[in-house]
């Protein structure tokens, strides 16, 4: 057993308690009423960096929420690892579906329940605690820099600006990210790619005021009906997206590549049972693993309009709204897809309504190399910690900053996540297994050890 594992074993409860302190701060970046809590969380992250061994840590203001930067430099000749994560979290709504308070962390059945438990406070904090483990046991083999932001959940709009202004400060050899998932504790994996994102909002306006549905119904277009038809038209009978040009740049994987992707352990019945669905859904001709990893999507994230209160109100509303996200795959770009979407909605709107389309934020898809020293170090670290080689997978989620790391800093990224797909991220009752939290703290020092050895 490595000496750091002994230190981890002796400090497990404290590491858990310190994570709980962080989870109690409602750092919701999307809601301005939590601005003070976001700033409080940034300060807590800074202090945890200093307490864990950083020689320097600072709060870096942006036009939005601050970025926390910290560093531990041990040897000018050693490789430098830039750790990226985020301390902001999604809104906790709907609150009534939580079985415990979203910002009152509890452990039930070996799992931490709280907003941010997995995404990304729990996974980000593993790296800070791993630094402590290495610093206290004289096991540091790499220089470590931290860049922990507070706007990932709202599109990281200020992070690119920060990268451009701080290229020298952020100089490193690789970026290490734990904001992703693995298959299971029995089947560790490394994600080798992420989908991009184009996030849109649509506003459909009909009459200049809400109308009586009896007096005007059947004569004046209902904006909600119009919006629903427009959304439904975005998919055909094979669940193929109908926006012209949408698939023009989508990469077609070879049969060999698709076979390798589908070799990952996956139980379809268990998947359906976990979600309480009668069947899966998606683009015809592709498996569930392909639909979530290598194919683009279009989904409604929210839709509203008219009367939604208690009882009945026979109203024909003036406006209807929807938030729609599209996950993108390599060679698609968020700006191009957003423009296609806007053109499609404006062109297909009936003359009886007006349509306004707003692009909120986007991010580009990425594929990470599997032949790099850093990837091999991550693979060996997982092999050592779990006793078996990790399986390469493609992630369905998006981390917009990963593409910027390469374009602005010239750095590749290793995606070494310890979350699970069923951790309810972005949903009520978000959770993170205590065992995964500790396993991450155990594994991360192995990455630094092997990356330093392989870089010589």
Secondary structure, 3 states (H helix, E strand, C coil): CCHHHHHHHHCHHHHHHHHHHHHCCCCECCCHHHHHHHHHHHHHHHHHHHHHCCCEEEEECCCCCCEEEEEECCCCCCCEEEEEEECCECCCCCHHHCCCCCCCCEEECCEEECCCCCCCHHHHHHHHHHHHHHHHCCCCCCEEEEEEECCHHHCCCCHHHHHHHCCCCCCCCEEEECCCECCCCCCCEEECEECEEEEEEEEEECCCCCEECCCCECCECCHHHHHHHHHHCCECCCCCECCCCCCCCCCCCCHHHHHHHCCCCCCHHHHHHHHCCCCCCCCCCCCHHHHHHCCCEEEEEEEEECCCCCCCCCEECCEEEEEEEEEECCCCCHHHHHHHHHHHHHHHCCCCCEEEEEEEEEECCEECCCCCHHHHHHHHHHHHHHCCCCEEECCCCCCCHHHHHHHHHCCCEEECCCECCCCCCCCCCCEEEHHHHHHHHHHHHHHHHHHHHHCC
